[in-house]
Amino acid sequence: MEKFDFNLIFCLIVQANLVFGVAGLVWPEKFMSLYGILMFPWPPSERAIRVNGLIAILGWLLVLAKMFITHL
């Protein structure tokens, strides 16, 4: 049961990261203030927001591949 809980929480965190990443790719100017809070020590720029979005998509694909491989 503990492994299921950990996997569920991990997947929810990855999904939230994916949502913010894709939203940053689609509307970087609208999410500039939110990314100012999320990326606190660094000033948010459109380039940083796009890189974060691409890394979020890559991370989601890696988690999806891991889940697919472990459930075969």
N, C-alpha and C positions, 0 to 999 in steps of 0.2 A: 504494500500500500504506500509506503514512503517513497518508493521509486516512482510510482504513478503521480504522486503529489509533486515531486521535484520536476518531473517531465512536464506536467501541466503548467506549473509556474514558469519554467524555462520557456515553454512554447508561447505563453502569454506575453512574456517580456520580449521575445523575438518578434511577435506579431505587432506589438506596440511600436517597436523600433522600426519595423517595416512601414507601418502607417505614417509615422513622422517622416521617415526617409522619402517615401513616395510623395507625400504632401510637399516636402521641401523641394523635390524635383519639379513638381507641377506648378506650385505657387511660391517661389522663393521670396518674393517681395512681401507677400502676406504673412509669411511665417518668420520674418526677420526678427521681430520682437520676441517671439517664443524661443528662437534659437539663441537670442542674446542671453536668455536665462539658462538654457540647457548647456550652452558652451561657454560658461561664465568667464573663465580667465581670458579667453580669446574673443576678439570682436567678431561678430558674425559677418561673413561676406557671402556673396552668391556662390563663389567658387567653393568655399568651405561647406556650404549647405548642399551643393550638388555632390561633392565628394562624400559627404555623410549619407546622402540618399543612395549613391551607388554602392557604398560599403554595406548599407542596410539590406539592399537587395541581394548582394553577394552572401551576406551572413544568413539570410533567410533561405537561400538556395542550398547552402551548406547544411543547415539544420534539416531541411527537407530531404536532402540526400542521406544524411545520417539516419533519419527516421525510416526512410525507405529501405536502407540496407539492413538495419537492425530488425525489421519486421518481416524480412523474407524467410 
